[in-house]
């Protein structure tokens, strides 16, 4: 799905083009559909390296990207997320549904626990992520998210700003490594 607004698909295209322009690669879930499929196509067209990670089950349903993507096929969704995290330098979260939200929250949790030290930026196209970001603020106000860890969920209004924020990301002070990656 590409959502109800054309701005979402345009942001995905812009993300792919900008990743290529900056000489970066794109790691994503390996699909040919949805916003990330659009981003992958744009990145490929602009000359970027694109790496997909997809479980066998989704590949069998023919949603895997065909040409030009270095594809890693794994057994489970859990393996997919771990492989994507290992291959990436950070996370930009486009508008999306349950899977997008789940993967973003897991990346935030892994940063909170010290499993990874990579930035997570919510690309807030047309205010899409505002309700979720306000929920995080409420969770902090209610004592469930530490003030020192709330900055782990960054936001950006443009693709360029999102990539710049990832480039400048450092774990906030007060974020303790509760676990090592080998303890998960």
C-alpha positions in Angstrom: 0.0 0.0 0.0 1.2 3.5 -0.7 -1.3 5.4 1.5 -4.0 7.9 0.9 -1.8 10.9 0.0 0.4 11.2 -3.1 3.0 12.9 -0.9 3.9 9.6 0.7 4.9 8.0 -2.5 6.8 11.1 -3.6 8.8 11.1 -0.3 9.7 7.5 -0.9 10.9 8.3 -4.4 12.9 11.3 -3.0 14.4 9.1 -0.4 15.7 6.6 -3.0 17.1 9.4 -5.2 18.7 11.2 -2.2 20.3 8.1 -0.9 21.9 7.6 -4.3 22.9 11.2 -4.6 24.8 11.0 -1.3 26.6 7.8 -2.4 24.7 5.7 0.2 23.0 2.4 -0.1 19.5 1.3 0.8 18.7 -1.6 3.1 15.0 -2.5 3.2 12.5 -5.4 3.5 13.0 -6.7 0.0 9.5 -6.1 -1.4 8.5 -4.7 -4.8 5.3 -3.2 -3.3 4.4 -0.3 -1.1 6.5 2.8 -0.2 9.7 0.9 0.3 9.3 -0.7 -3.1 9.0 2.8 -4.6 12.1 3.9 -2.6 14.0 0.8 -3.8 13.1 1.5 -7.4 14.1 5.1 -7.2 17.4 4.2 -5.5 18.2 1.6 -8.2 17.3 4.0 -11.0 19.6 6.6 -9.5 22.5 4.1 -9.2 22.5 3.2 -5.5 23.2 -0.2 -4.1 20.0 -1.7 -2.8 19.9 -4.6 -0.4 16.6 -6.4 0.4 16.0 -8.9 3.2 12.9 -11.0 2.8 11.5 -14.2 4.4 10.8 -17.2 2.2 7.1 -16.9 2.9 6.8 -13.4 1.4 9.1 -14.3 -1.5 6.7 -17.3 -2.3 3.8 -14.8 -2.5 5.8 -13.0 -5.2 6.1 -9.7 -3.4 9.9 -9.8 -3.6 11.7 -7.2 -5.7 13.0 -8.6 -8.9 15.9 -6.8 -10.7 19.0 -5.2 -9.3 18.4 -5.8 -5.6 21.0 -7.8 -3.7 18.4 -10.1 -2.0 19.0 -12.0 1.3 16.3 -14.6 1.8 15.8 -15.6 5.5 13.4 -18.0 7.3 11.5 -15.7 9.6 10.5 -12.1 10.2 12.7 -12.1 13.3 15.7 -13.0 11.2 14.7 -10.4 8.7 14.7 -7.6 11.2 18.0 -8.7 12.8 19.7 -9.0 9.3 18.3 -5.6 8.3 19.6 -4.0 11.5 23.0 -5.7 11.0 23.3 -4.4 7.4 22.1 -0.8 8.0 23.6 2.3 9.6 20.3 3.8 10.7 16.6 3.8 10.1 14.3 6.2 8.3 10.6 5.4 9.0 8.2 6.3 6.2 4.5 6.4 6.8 3.1 2.9 7.1 1.1 0.4 9.0 1.5 -2.2 11.7 4.7 -3.7 10.3 6.3 -0.3 9.9 5.4 0.7 13.4 6.5 -2.6 14.9 9.9 -2.5 13.2 10.5 1.1 14.2 9.6 0.5 17.8 11.9 -2.6 17.9 14.8 -0.5 16.6 14.1 2.1 19.3 13.9 -0.7 21.9 17.2 -2.1 20.7 18.8 1.3 21.0 17.4 1.8 24.5 18.8 -1.6 25.6 22.2 -1.0 23.9 21.7 -3.8 21.4 22.4 -1.3 18.6 23.4 2.4 18.5 21.7 3.5 15.3 19.4 6.4 14.8 15.7 6.1 14.1 14.1 9.0 12.2 10.4 9.3 11.6 9.9 11.0 8.2 6.9 13.0 9.2 5.2 13.6 5.8 2.0 15.6 6.0 2.1 15.2 9.8 1.6 11.4 9.6 3.8 10.6 12.6 2.5 13.4 14.9 0.0 11.3 16.8 2.6 8.6 17.5 5.3 11.1 18.5 2.7 12.7 20.9 2.1 9.3 22.3 5.8 9.0 23.0 5.8 12.4 24.7 2.8 11.2 26.8 4.6 8.0 27.7 7.6 10.1 28.9 5.3 12.4 30.9 3.7 9.4 32.6 7.1 8.0 33.6 7.4 5.1 31.1 10.0 6.5 28.8 13.1 8.1 30.4 13.7 11.8 29.4 17.2 10.8 28.4 15.8 8.2 26.0 12.9 10.1 24.4 15.4 11.6 21.8 16.0 8.2 20.4 12.8 8.7 18.3 13.8 11.6 16.0 11.6 13.3 13.5 12.2 15.1 10.2 10.0 16.9 7.8 12.1 16.3 4.7 14.2 13.5 3.3 17.3 15.6 3.5 16.7 16.5 7.1 16.1 12.8 7.9 19.4 11.7 6.3 21.3 14.6 8.0 19.8 13.6 11.4 21.0 10.0 10.9 24.4 11.2 9.9 24.7 13.3 13.1 23.2 10.7 15.4 24.9 9.8 18.7 23.2 7.9 21.5 21.8 10.4 24.0 23.7 10.6 27.3 22.0 8.5 29.9 21.3 5.7 27.5 22.9 2.7 29.1 23.8 -0.5 27.4 21.6 -2.9 29.3 22.4 -5.8 26.9 25.1 -6.6 24.5 24.0 -7.9 21.0 25.2 -11.4 21.9 22.8 -11.5 24.9 19.6 -11.2 22.8 
